[in-house]
């Protein structure tokens, strides 16, 4: 797990260096800005729970690698999965902490807040959530073709019913 997190940190650092945030010679390319706008559009659908315009931002044959049970293939399947996920949330808000984009990828470090609409995964209806994740999407012609979500292990465990992460150095395989 540490190797994966180290790799992601190095990859993100390299991306940050290559995507200079100071606007020189006009800032982002038109394609990079279109990719960011599409990321924002998808995020907005979760806040409004209106998924009717997902086709404006996501390709028909796209793959979401962050599905609850693995890859979700195709726009219609993604729409159904998003609707199911959004049905379990109320008062959803998304805040961009930092974002980067080029002509092929867009990455957003996000903070998601709201409350659970119903009892599920160990959470009670009305319980508030506050999560952070890194959302990464690959684009072609201004539409997402692939999507990944990365979360810290502690954030994932909170999402999965308030489980506590193991103490550093604890070996869960040892019997007492």
C-alpha positions, 0 to 999 in steps of 0.5 A: 500500500505504501508503494502505491501511495508513494507512486501516486505522490510522485506521479502527482508531483511530476504532473504538478511540475509539468502543469505550471499553474501560472498563466503564461501565454494564455494559460490552459489550452482550449482542450484542457479547459474543455476537459476541466469543464466536463469534470465540473459538469459531472460533479454538478450532476451529483449535486443536482441529482440530474444526470440527463446531461451526462452524455455532454461530458462522458463518452458513450463507451466510457469506463468508470474504474471506480465502480462499487463492484469494479469497472462500470462500462458504458454511459447508460450503466454509469448513469444508473450507478450514479443515480443509485449512489446519489439516491443515498446522499442529501445536501451534496456539495463538492469543493475543488481543492486543486485541479490540473489539466492538459489536453488528455487528462484532468485531475481534481482533488475534491472535498465532498460533504453532505449527509446520508439519505438512508441507512446503509454501509453502517451509516444512519440516515441524516449522518453527515459525511466529509470526504476527500478524493482525487478524481482523475479522468482521461478525455478524448474530444472533450468527453471522459473516456475513463475515470479513476478515484483515489482515496486515502485508506482512512477516508475509504474506511470512514465511507465504508461504515465508520471503520477505523484504520489499523494502528500504524505498525499493527499486524492484524495477522498475528494471533494474541 
